[in-house]
Amino acid sequence: MFIARILFSAILMIGALLHGYGSFLAFPDRGPALVWSLGSSAFAIFLAAICVLCAYRTTDRALAAVCLAGCLAWVAVVIAFGLSIGNVVDPRVLYHAVTGLVLAGLALSSIVASGRVAK
C-alpha cells in the first residue's frame, strides 16, 4: 500500500506540474484564466503532498479524511472540466480522475483500517 500511495502521489504531482506548464502555453497573455489554471495546479500539488504525508501516517484518520475529501473534490473538478470541454474521456480528464479515485480509495482504506485498530 505504501508504494501505491507514493506512486500515485507522484503521478498526481507530475500531472499537476505538467498542467502548470501547459497553463503558461495555453494562456500566453497572462490573464485571469492563467491565474485560475495555476490555482488548480497548486491544489493538485498540495493534494499530492498531503497524500504522501498520508502514506507515512497510515493510522492518522483525520489526515486520511482530509486526503479523501481532497481527492474526491479533485475528481469532481476534473469531471466538471471534462464536461465543460464536452469530452469526459479526454486523456487529461482520465489521467487525473483515475489518479484521484485511486488515491481516494487508498485514503478510505486508511480510515477503515485505522478504525479497526482503534477498537
N, C-alpha and C positions, 0 to 999 in steps of 0.2 A: 504494500500500500504506500509506503514511504516513497519508493521510486516512482510510482504512478503519480503521486501528488507533485513531486518535484518536476517530473517530465511534463505534465500538463500545465503546471505553473509556468514553466519555461516556454512552452508552446504559446500560452496566452501572452507572455511578455514579448516574445518575438513578434506575434501578431500586432500587439499594441505599438511596438516600435515601428513596424512597417506601416501601420496606419498613420502614425505621426509623420513619417517620411512622405507617404502618399498625400497627406493633407497639404504639405507645402507645395507639392507638384500640382495638386488639383486647384488650389486657391492661391495663385501667384500674386494676386492683388492685396493679400494680407488683410482681408476684410473680416467682418464678424463671423462668417461661415468658417474661416480658418480657426478662430478662437474656439468656437463650439466643437469643431472637429478635434482640435488638440485637447479639449476638455474630455472628450471620450477616450482619447489615447491615455491621458493621465489617469482616468478612472480605471482603465484596464491594467495599467502598470501598477497602480496601488492595489487593485484586487489580486493581481498575481503575487505581489509581495505578501499580502495577508495569507494567501493560500500556502505560500512557502512557510510562513510562520506557523500555520495550522499543521503542516506536515511534521514540524518539530515538537508541537504541543498537542499531541493526539488526545489528551484527556481534558483539554480546556473546552468545555461545552459552549461557553459564551463566545469564544473566538470562532468555533466551528459554526455557530448560529449566524454570526456576522458574515462569515465566509459563504454560507449557504444563501443568505439573503442577497449578498452582493452578486453572487453568481447567477441567481435567478433574475435579479434586476438587469444584469448584463445580457442575459439571454433574451429578456423582453425587449431591451433596446435594440439588440441585433435583429430580432424578428421584425420589429417596427421599421427598422431601416430597410430590411428586405421587402416589406410591404410598400414602403414609400418609393422604392425603385421598381416595383412591380415584378420582383423576382426573388422569392424567398429561398430558392435553391441556387442562388448566386454563390460561387465558391467562397467569397468573403463572409457571407452570412453563415454558410455551413461550417466554415472553419471556426468561427467564434462561437456559434451556437453549440456545436458538438463539444468544443473545449469547455465552455461554460457549464454544460449539462454534466459532463464527466466530473468536473471539479465540484459541482453542487452535490452530485451523488457521493463523492468522497467525503465531503463535509457532513452530509447526512449520516454516513456510516460512522463518522467520529461521534456524532451526537448520540446515536443509538448505542454504540459500543461503550462510550463513557457513562451512559445511563445505566448500563448493566453492571459496570464496575462499582458505581456509587451505591447500588442497592445491596 
